[in-house]
């Protein structure tokens, strides 16, 4: 109790402050003292936090312990695993480990097993269960849990590194194990931080009052010395400059659009005429002369035959090409005229004073001094509050979500990359798909792509050769047209021919060893001209393939040639007998499809980039364009949320699933939070009971704490995950306080307990708040009661914490002393004081000091009683006395507190002003 007594002495000592109104106040002021302008007083609210230093209690702190166990997030059967680990031979080799194993009892293990995650939160033991559980036992269990979880995480990492693909440990399972280790470490550190320091403290509510109390001469500005009978002129100039600027901006904008279209028609006409004429004329003239002996005769015969054949053919071709070119241009012309007019007005005032030294023998000087405004400053202490300290992790974690979303959006901005390989473009139907894969890709990227090219028909011909019954000739039919991108794979030929009787024919394919001769007729074939037997004739030929035939003595000849074609490969054939690896036609189709897919994907990508940039800009504006009051409100709400989660445990849900289900059943718009606007709530008794399950606890916490007076200290890096340091340190915000809040890893929160709730809050925080309340450590409860009692004795009738200015004039405290020796009595008592002036009948008066205790019971003798009468100028009468008071040695104080509170200190301060003071002196001897 030494700390509290010392603090009480500080308060009680304030009663010994001498009254100074006679010197600086309005009453009893000296004639030359300037009046204090109390009507122009300024007030500043402040507070002083006094942290109590007390030994850590062996019991209590139930909420801290319960929150610690909840934060461990025990997995099923982990409690028994930790017990086995603590009891293991390897663990017991160390003396420290042996001591920790002894601290963790089987009863504690059974209690912690109830908090494993297989248990429903509604069935968990109440926080008051941990009132008598030692902190060291909980720490020993947490340290052992960290070791067990680390071993499990290391085992999973080793299994994942050495396992095959089919037996690999899932990455999320390994990540969950690492997260469990972190949760246990943070929980143990939080337990130590919140139990080692005394959570109780005192918050003195104070107020500074500053009232103008006259003017004082300040520093020396200038000195004008004057010799005897010397006369000089002193000029004083004052000037001011006023500048006014008027700007007129006129902007003319003209936008024109021009589009030019050019159409070019090109026609190509080609006409080809060919004429073939064949003429055959045969004349036979014969003269036969002969005779027989009987007859002599002469005969002449003539035969003329003429055959003329004519063939004429005209081929006309017309080709038309139309090409349209369009050119568009957009021009924007902007003409901006800015007219600025600046007017500068200056004024100067000059005053000249003539100073003259009237003395004929003595010198004089004129000194100029600055004038300082004097302020009377008083410090009032008008209230005392109990405080309770907590340390919560990651207070700004919830507000970082928007910054993470912004970072994710900015991370998606970048150059376009298209990683689709050409080999993936295929017309095969892959597993899990119902159409060719290239169509799946087209739908994915929103592109229109051509189908794969179909194999063209193989070229062939069947012709009849001209007859040459006797003689030799060469016949070359029209060529085989091999499509572009293909080549000849095989050529097969058949022919049949005949010749005249007793005349043999021959048939030969030029360029090959195929030669058939000395035959009369027959059908021949097929001959595979591209085979090795015929010298691979025309194998892999492309374009126009000409085949010529050498024929002798042929008639009625028919020739038929067929082919097989194949795509031209773009890679050398490792084995000509096997299909080509790839071909030009297929590759060109894949390239065309790839280009179309890439263009479509690029268009989609740029559209998404534009959307992302728009969203990022909107989110950036949403983060930065927030007023300061809203920022502070959000931070206060986050602190409140962190405190509630710490006090009620991480499993506490601000909106439990059962309540969400009840709201949904009541037809509440869950997405927009619209509901309960109809005639009835739409809930039955069960749903209503679920909604009100945590009502009492939430109401108590909000009523018992002055959330408007919560003090927060932010700590960077502490408890912050090292992996997030790089992200956290790069957080930026225009508001410096919000930036510090976002970067904080933990926060010390000093809760201000509302007046009248001191005992209930200590019972709640230390004993787990159950009905009836569990009694916490007696020392803590005694401190809470004495703080409340002290506040009642010293600050009765005061306004709430941090009061605002009022139109009613605040009254000062009235102070007197007494040398009487008074005994405890229930009857009215007359107390002799040095002066009863300004004491009021019906007012509460505080008797004696808080640093005096009664030797009989150790209780503070200071008390507060009601004034029932004021008999004369040296006596006051109170209703009774609850304590004995002895002023024979040291007079005890009698204080009537004012609504301003108790005056703690008083001093003067000065501020500069624009005034100037002048002093004329003639004795310069003292200034040497």
Secondary structure as the mmCIF struct_conf table of DSSP 4:
data_model
#
loop_
_struct_conf.conf_type_id
_struct_conf.id
_struct_conf.beg_label_comp_id
_struct_conf.beg_label_asym_id
_struct_conf.beg_label_seq_id
_struct_conf.end_label_comp_id
_struct_conf.end_label_asym_id
_struct_conf.end_label_seq_id
HELX_RH_AL_P HELX_RH_AL_P1 UNK A 2 UNK A 13
HELX_RH_3T_P HELX_RH_3T_P1 UNK A 14 UNK A 16
HELX_LH_PP_P HELX_LH_PP_P1 UNK A 17 UNK A 19
HELX_RH_AL_P HELX_RH_AL_P2 UNK A 21 UNK A 24
BEND BEND1 UNK A 25 UNK A 26
TURN_TY1_P TURN_TY1_P1 UNK A 27 UNK A 28
TURN_TY1_P TURN_TY1_P2 UNK A 31 UNK A 32
BEND BEND2 UNK A 33 UNK A 33
HELX_LH_PP_P HELX_LH_PP_P2 UNK A 34 UNK A 36
STRN STRN1 UNK A 37 UNK A 51
HELX_LH_PP_P HELX_LH_PP_P3 UNK A 55 UNK A 57
BEND BEND3 UNK A 58 UNK A 59
HELX_RH_AL_P HELX_RH_AL_P3 UNK A 62 UNK A 72
HELX_LH_PP_P HELX_LH_PP_P4 UNK A 74 UNK A 75
TURN_TY1_P TURN_TY1_P3 UNK A 76 UNK A 77
HELX_RH_AL_P HELX_RH_AL_P4 UNK A 78 UNK A 87
BEND BEND4 UNK A 88 UNK A 88
TURN_TY1_P TURN_TY1_P4 UNK A 89 UNK A 90
HELX_RH_3T_P HELX_RH_3T_P2 UNK A 91 UNK A 93
BEND BEND5 UNK A 94 UNK A 94
HELX_RH_AL_P HELX_RH_AL_P5 UNK A 95 UNK A 103
BEND BEND6 UNK A 104 UNK A 104
HELX_RH_AL_P HELX_RH_AL_P6 UNK A 106 UNK A 113
TURN_TY1_P TURN_TY1_P5 UNK A 114 UNK A 115
BEND BEND7 UNK A 116 UNK A 116
TURN_TY1_P TURN_TY1_P6 UNK A 117 UNK A 118
BEND BEND8 UNK A 119 UNK A 119
HELX_RH_3T_P HELX_RH_3T_P3 UNK A 121 UNK A 123
BEND BEND9 UNK A 124 UNK A 124
HELX_LH_PP_P HELX_LH_PP_P5 UNK A 125 UNK A 126
HELX_RH_3T_P HELX_RH_3T_P4 UNK A 127 UNK A 130
TURN_TY1_P TURN_TY1_P7 UNK A 131 UNK A 132
BEND BEND10 UNK A 133 UNK A 133
HELX_RH_AL_P HELX_RH_AL_P7 UNK A 135 UNK A 162
BEND BEND11 UNK A 163 UNK A 163
BEND BEND12 UNK A 165 UNK A 165
TURN_TY1_P TURN_TY1_P8 UNK A 166 UNK A 167
HELX_LH_PP_P HELX_LH_PP_P6 UNK A 168 UNK A 170
HELX_RH_AL_P HELX_RH_AL_P8 UNK A 171 UNK A 196
BEND BEND13 UNK A 197 UNK A 197
STRN STRN2 UNK A 200 UNK A 226
TURN_TY1_P TURN_TY1_P9 UNK A 228 UNK A 229
STRN STRN3 UNK A 231 UNK A 291
BEND BEND14 UNK A 293 UNK A 294
STRN STRN4 UNK A 296 UNK A 356
BEND BEND15 UNK A 360 UNK A 361
STRN STRN5 UNK A 364 UNK A 393
TURN_TY1_P TURN_TY1_P10 UNK A 395 UNK A 399
HELX_RH_AL_P HELX_RH_AL_P9 UNK A 400 UNK A 411
TURN_TY1_P TURN_TY1_P11 UNK A 412 UNK A 412
BEND BEND16 UNK A 414 UNK A 414
HELX_RH_3T_P HELX_RH_3T_P5 UNK A 422 UNK A 424
BEND BEND17 UNK A 427 UNK A 428
TURN_TY1_P TURN_TY1_P12 UNK A 431 UNK A 432
BEND BEND18 UNK A 434 UNK A 435
HELX_RH_AL_P HELX_RH_AL_P10 UNK A 437 UNK A 445
TURN_TY1_P TURN_TY1_P13 UNK A 446 UNK A 446
HELX_LH_PP_P HELX_LH_PP_P7 UNK A 450 UNK A 459
STRN STRN6 UNK A 460 UNK A 465
HELX_LH_PP_P HELX_LH_PP_P8 UNK A 466 UNK A 467
STRN STRN7 UNK A 468 UNK A 476
HELX_LH_PP_P HELX_LH_PP_P9 UNK A 478 UNK A 479
STRN STRN8 UNK A 480 UNK A 481
HELX_LH_PP_P HELX_LH_PP_P10 UNK A 482 UNK A 483
TURN_TY1_P TURN_TY1_P14 UNK A 484 UNK A 485
STRN STRN9 UNK A 486 UNK A 498
TURN_TY1_P TURN_TY1_P15 UNK A 501 UNK A 502
STRN STRN10 UNK A 505 UNK A 509
TURN_TY1_P TURN_TY1_P16 UNK A 510 UNK A 511
BEND BEND19 UNK A 512 UNK A 513
STRN STRN11 UNK A 515 UNK A 519
STRN STRN12 UNK A 521 UNK A 528
TURN_TY1_P TURN_TY1_P17 UNK A 529 UNK A 530
BEND BEND20 UNK A 531 UNK A 531
HELX_RH_3T_P HELX_RH_3T_P6 UNK A 532 UNK A 534
TURN_TY1_P TURN_TY1_P18 UNK A 535 UNK A 535
TURN_TY1_P TURN_TY1_P19 UNK A 537 UNK A 540
BEND BEND21 UNK A 543 UNK A 543
STRN STRN13 UNK A 544 UNK A 545
STRN STRN14 UNK A 548 UNK A 567
HELX_LH_PP_P HELX_LH_PP_P11 UNK A 568 UNK A 568
STRN STRN15 UNK A 569 UNK A 569
BEND BEND22 UNK A 570 UNK A 571
BEND BEND23 UNK A 574 UNK A 574
TURN_TY1_P TURN_TY1_P20 UNK A 576 UNK A 577
BEND BEND24 UNK A 578 UNK A 578
HELX_LH_PP_P HELX_LH_PP_P12 UNK A 579 UNK A 580
BEND BEND25 UNK A 581 UNK A 581
STRN STRN16 UNK A 583 UNK A 583
HELX_RH_AL_P HELX_RH_AL_P11 UNK A 584 UNK A 624
BEND BEND26 UNK A 625 UNK A 625
HELX_RH_AL_P HELX_RH_AL_P12 UNK A 628 UNK A 648
TURN_TY1_P TURN_TY1_P21 UNK A 650 UNK A 651
TURN_TY1_P TURN_TY1_P22 UNK A 654 UNK A 655
HELX_RH_AL_P HELX_RH_AL_P13 UNK A 657 UNK A 665
TURN_TY1_P TURN_TY1_P23 UNK A 666 UNK A 667
STRN STRN17 UNK A 669 UNK A 669
TURN_TY1_P TURN_TY1_P24 UNK A 670 UNK A 673
STRN STRN18 UNK A 674 UNK A 674
BEND BEND27 UNK A 678 UNK A 680
HELX_RH_AL_P HELX_RH_AL_P14 UNK A 685 UNK A 691
TURN_TY1_P TURN_TY1_P25 UNK A 692 UNK A 694
HELX_RH_AL_P HELX_RH_AL_P15 UNK A 695 UNK A 704
STRN STRN19 UNK A 705 UNK A 705
HELX_RH_3T_P HELX_RH_3T_P7 UNK A 707 UNK A 709
STRN STRN20 UNK A 711 UNK A 716
BEND BEND28 UNK A 717 UNK A 717
TURN_TY1_P TURN_TY1_P26 UNK A 718 UNK A 719
HELX_RH_3T_P HELX_RH_3T_P8 UNK A 722 UNK A 724
HELX_RH_AL_P HELX_RH_AL_P16 UNK A 725 UNK A 729
TURN_TY1_P TURN_TY1_P27 UNK A 730 UNK A 730
BEND BEND29 UNK A 734 UNK A 735
HELX_RH_AL_P HELX_RH_AL_P17 UNK A 736 UNK A 743
STRN STRN21 UNK A 744 UNK A 752
STRN STRN22 UNK A 753 UNK A 753
HELX_LH_PP_P HELX_LH_PP_P13 UNK A 754 UNK A 754
TURN_TY1_P TURN_TY1_P28 UNK A 755 UNK A 756
HELX_RH_AL_P HELX_RH_AL_P18 UNK A 758 UNK A 767
BEND BEND30 UNK A 771 UNK A 772
HELX_LH_PP_P HELX_LH_PP_P14 UNK A 773 UNK A 775
HELX_RH_AL_P HELX_RH_AL_P19 UNK A 778 UNK A 794
BEND BEND31 UNK A 795 UNK A 795
TURN_TY1_P TURN_TY1_P29 UNK A 796 UNK A 797
BEND BEND32 UNK A 800 UNK A 802
HELX_LH_PP_P HELX_LH_PP_P15 UNK A 803 UNK A 805
BEND BEND33 UNK A 807 UNK A 808
HELX_LH_PP_P HELX_LH_PP_P16 UNK A 809 UNK A 813
STRN STRN23 UNK A 814 UNK A 818
STRN STRN24 UNK A 821 UNK A 822
STRN STRN25 UNK A 825 UNK A 825
BEND BEND34 UNK A 826 UNK A 827
STRN STRN26 UNK A 829 UNK A 832
BEND BEND35 UNK A 834 UNK A 834
TURN_TY1_P TURN_TY1_P30 UNK A 837 UNK A 838
TURN_TY1_P TURN_TY1_P31 UNK A 841 UNK A 842
STRN STRN27 UNK A 844 UNK A 847
BEND BEND36 UNK A 848 UNK A 848
TURN_TY1_P TURN_TY1_P32 UNK A 850 UNK A 851
STRN STRN28 UNK A 853 UNK A 853
TURN_TY1_P TURN_TY1_P33 UNK A 855 UNK A 857
STRN STRN29 UNK A 860 UNK A 860
STRN STRN30 UNK A 863 UNK A 872
TURN_TY1_P TURN_TY1_P34 UNK A 873 UNK A 874
STRN STRN31 UNK A 875 UNK A 878
BEND BEND37 UNK A 879 UNK A 879
STRN STRN32 UNK A 881 UNK A 881
BEND BEND38 UNK A 882 UNK A 883
STRN STRN33 UNK A 885 UNK A 886
BEND BEND39 UNK A 888 UNK A 890
HELX_LH_PP_P HELX_LH_PP_P17 UNK A 891 UNK A 891
STRN STRN34 UNK A 892 UNK A 896
STRN STRN35 UNK A 898 UNK A 898
TURN_TY1_P TURN_TY1_P35 UNK A 899 UNK A 900
STRN STRN36 UNK A 901 UNK A 901
STRN STRN37 UNK A 902 UNK A 921
HELX_RH_3T_P HELX_RH_3T_P9 UNK A 925 UNK A 927
#
